Amino acid sequence: MQKKDHYVIIGNGPAGNRASEIFRENDKNARVTIISDEGFPFYYRHKLLDFLSGSISDESLQVKKHLDYKKNNIRLRLGQTVTKIDPANRVLFLKHMEKIEYTSLILATGGTRSILPSLAGFEKYFSFMTNYNEALALKPALSGIKKAIVIGGDLISIKFIKMLINMGKDVSFFLCKEGFWPIELTEKMSENIASRMKKEEIKTILDDYPVNIFQTNAGYEIITENGEKIKGDIIFYFMGLKPDIDFIKGSGIDTAEGVLVDEYLKTNYKNIYACGDCAQIYNPEFKDYWISTGWDNATLQGETAALNLLGEHKIIKPVPHKIFEVEGIKVNTSWWKEIQE
Ligand SMILES: Cc1cc2nc3c(=O)[nH]c(=O)nc-3n(C[C@H](O)[C@H](O)[C@H](O)COP(=O)(O)OP(=O)(O)OC[C@H]3O[C@@H](n4cnc5c(N)ncnc54)[C@H](O)[C@@H]3O)c2cc1C
């Protein structure tokens, strides 16, 4: 008997889920498997802040329940980390050394926190907010926090600060230009953000930088380059998300900042595609690679990658009009070279 095709998707975000739906719609017999190192079915990552502040319930975070995967005959393997891919033998390895064979593979591993090398030594003092697990851990602690320090400057940090202010917290904010990667924050934009934050009585530090951090009996103390001392009960760290691809490096799949793919989202292996926040996509018009961010881009890329794997030739285009507005500055997240002020 001929073996069934096995489409394996690493990543259970919008890109991976959309790809799984396309495979199932177009191939009723194939095996479709999603692997995720998170312990929860598909949830709205961008609603995590609402969940944290208590404005929405756990239930409204969910996009899909276990039953939805079952109905579609999609195998969901949660809490399992892929540590290695062997493209020549079409096999991947999980952390517990289980081997999974695939016919075609979709890399949809999204982004992970990026720590500036100069602050890496202080990582143990930082709290993060990029996934459901972190939100769950933070939720009970939040009520006891009076003074928060936020180091960052990405889009999420600014939304997060607004949430803290609405909850009545006192916030000191280190606005770091590097935090917006892959978007370049100009001098004018940082000043614009800083002046708007200051208007809301958020202590915003623009041209000074943490050089030392201590844990004290009362919380944390940051010493800055200019010798200022900033105290807080907790330090939140947001410096953008970088493609989550460390485990792919060295496998033979081409990578740079992200997984390198052509305009059809194909890697250098014909049966391996990458999509969403982990992909670095060639743009024939710019003659350069780009990384897009955002939910809608990831969904569209998941769809395009799966359709192309099934034999179509769709060129990926950025989602139109996908603009984040942050403190009056519009950032086009679908095409990161364009920033409108
Ligand atoms: C707090 C927050 C707020 C946001 N707000 C917005 C917003 O307002 N609007 C917007 O458009 N976007 C927003 N985003 C960004 C948006 O959520 C992402 O762009 C989108 O989720 C990317 O989708 P993806 O499918 O590429 O990857 P992800 O959704 O990141 O999913 C990737 C999955 O792969 C898993 N994974 C990674 N490596 C492995 C491995 N080795 N083995 C197994 N599993 C692995 C990850 O754990 C993760 O579950 C926000 C993100 C965050 C964190």
The ligand as an SDF file (V2000), in Angstrom:
LIG
                    3D

 53 58  0  0  0  0  0  0  0  0999 V2000
    2.0630   40.6900   23.0240 C   0  0  0  0  0  0  0  0  0  0  0  0
    1.9490   40.7230   21.5130 C   0  0  0  0  0  0  0  0  0  0  0  0
    1.0940   41.6210   20.8900 C   0  0  0  0  0  0  0  0  0  0  0  0
    0.9620   41.6510   19.5030 C   0  0  0  0  0  0  0  0  0  0  0  0
    0.0870   42.5180   18.9090 N   0  0  0  0  0  0  0  0  0  0  0  0
   -0.1280   42.4530   17.5780 C   0  0  0  0  0  0  0  0  0  0  0  0
   -1.1210   43.2680   16.9470 C   0  0  0  0  0  0  0  0  0  0  0  0
   -1.7820   44.0860   17.6040 O   0  0  0  0  0  0  0  0  0  0  0  0
   -1.3220   43.1380   15.5940 N   0  0  0  0  0  0  0  0  0  0  0  0
   -0.5960   42.2270   14.8450 C   0  0  0  0  0  0  0  0  0  0  0  0
   -0.8200   42.1310   13.6200 O   0  0  0  0  0  0  0  0  0  0  0  0
    0.3540   41.4690   15.3980 N   0  0  0  0  0  0  0  0  0  0  0  0
    0.6020   41.5500   16.7550 C   0  0  0  0  0  0  0  0  0  0  0  0
    1.5680   40.7650   17.3280 N   0  0  0  0  0  0  0  0  0  0  0  0
    2.4140   39.9380   16.4370 C   0  0  0  0  0  0  0  0  0  0  0  0
    1.6850   38.6760   15.9790 C   0  0  0  0  0  0  0  0  0  0  0  0
    1.1630   37.9750   17.0850 O   0  0  0  0  0  0  0  0  0  0  0  0
    2.6900   37.8280   15.2050 C   0  0  0  0  0  0  0  0  0  0  0  0
    3.1340   38.5820   14.0870 O   0  0  0  0  0  0  0  0  0  0  0  0
    2.0740   36.5200   14.7220 C   0  0  0  0  0  0  0  0  0  0  0  0
    1.6050   35.7490   15.8140 O   0  0  0  0  0  0  0  0  0  0  0  0
    3.1080   35.7190   13.9410 C   0  0  0  0  0  0  0  0  0  0  0  0
    2.5210   34.5300   13.5560 O   0  0  0  0  0  0  0  0  0  0  0  0
    3.3920   33.2350   13.2050 P   0  0  0  0  0  0  0  0  0  0  0  0
    2.3910   32.1870   12.8540 O   0  0  0  0  0  0  0  0  0  0  0  0
    4.4320   33.5870   12.2410 O   0  0  0  0  0  0  0  0  0  0  0  0
    4.1360   32.8270   14.5610 O   0  0  0  0  0  0  0  0  0  0  0  0
    3.6860   32.7270   16.0670 P   0  0  0  0  0  0  0  0  0  0  0  0
    2.2990   33.1940   16.2900 O   0  0  0  0  0  0  0  0  0  0  0  0
    4.7640   33.3630   16.8530 O   0  0  0  0  0  0  0  0  0  0  0  0
    3.6960   31.1560   16.3340 O   0  0  0  0  0  0  0  0  0  0  0  0
    4.8880   30.4130   16.2480 C   0  0  0  0  0  0  0  0  0  0  0  0
    4.7870   29.1890   17.1570 C   0  0  0  0  0  0  0  0  0  0  0  0
    5.8700   28.2920   16.8940 O   0  0  0  0  0  0  0  0  0  0  0  0
    6.3410   27.7670   18.1070 C   0  0  0  0  0  0  0  0  0  0  0  0
    7.7270   27.2780   17.9470 N   0  0  0  0  0  0  0  0  0  0  0  0
    8.8350   28.0230   17.7400 C   0  0  0  0  0  0  0  0  0  0  0  0
    9.9290   27.2350   17.6580 N   0  0  0  0  0  0  0  0  0  0  0  0
    9.4800   25.9440   17.8270 C   0  0  0  0  0  0  0  0  0  0  0  0
   10.1420   24.6810   17.8580 C   0  0  0  0  0  0  0  0  0  0  0  0
   11.4660   24.5600   17.6980 N   0  0  0  0  0  0  0  0  0  0  0  0
    9.3920   23.5680   18.0830 N   0  0  0  0  0  0  0  0  0  0  0  0
    8.0410   23.6620   18.2620 C   0  0  0  0  0  0  0  0  0  0  0  0
    7.3670   24.8450   18.2270 N   0  0  0  0  0  0  0  0  0  0  0  0
    8.0860   25.9700   18.0090 C   0  0  0  0  0  0  0  0  0  0  0  0
    6.2350   28.9870   19.0440 C   0  0  0  0  0  0  0  0  0  0  0  0
    6.2920   28.6360   20.3890 O   0  0  0  0  0  0  0  0  0  0  0  0
    4.8770   29.5560   18.6370 C   0  0  0  0  0  0  0  0  0  0  0  0
    3.8410   28.9030   19.3280 O   0  0  0  0  0  0  0  0  0  0  0  0
    1.7350   40.7360   18.7130 C   0  0  0  0  0  0  0  0  0  0  0  0
    2.6090   39.8390   19.3390 C   0  0  0  0  0  0  0  0  0  0  0  0
    2.7290   39.8250   20.7130 C   0  0  0  0  0  0  0  0  0  0  0  0
    3.6910   38.8530   21.3530 C   0  0  0  0  0  0  0  0  0  0  0  0
  1  2  1  0
  2  3  1  0
  2 52  2  0
  3  4  2  0
  4  5  1  0
  4 50  1  0
  5  6  2  0
  6  7  1  0
  6 13  1  0
  7  8  2  0
  7  9  1  0
  9 10  1  0
 10 11  2  0
 10 12  1  0
 12 13  2  0
 13 14  1  0
 14 15  1  0
 14 50  1  0
 15 16  1  0
 16 17  1  0
 16 18  1  0
 18 19  1  0
 18 20  1  0
 20 21  1  0
 20 22  1  0
 22 23  1  0
 23 24  1  0
 24 25  2  0
 24 26  1  0
 24 27  1  0
 27 28  1  0
 28 29  2  0
 28 30  1  0
 28 31  1  0
 31 32  1  0
 32 33  1  0
 33 34  1  0
 33 48  1  0
 34 35  1  0
 35 36  1  0
 35 46  1  0
 36 37  1  0
 36 45  1  0
 37 38  2  0
 38 39  1  0
 39 40  1  0
 39 45  2  0
 40 41  1  0
 40 42  2  0
 42 43  1  0
 43 44  2  0
 44 45  1  0
 46 47  1  0
 46 48  1  0
 48 49  1  0
 50 51  2  0
 51 52  1  0
 52 53  1  0
M  END
$$$$
